[in-house]
Amino acid sequence: MRLRSLNEAECYARCHGEGDGDNVRVVKLEPRRPRFDLEVSGEDLRRAFEVRLDKREPVSEPISEAAADGHEPAAAA
């Protein structure tokens, strides 16, 4: 149990440290490698995928467990 409420400065110090400068270290990163050009764009890939999907045979309706067991499903009331 806390005996007293913390003021704003105490809350900041508790969350972000005392500000002594030891918490942050600046490092230099190597430059990123340049990206290379691809022969196909993302849009080209999407279109080719749609064409392949359209060429697939249509999916038949799933068979219910009762029909798979040879039983006819009950008629809806």
Secondary structure as UniProt FT lines:
FT   HELIX           8..16
FT   HELIX           42..55
FT   HELIX           65..68
FT   TURN            69..70
//
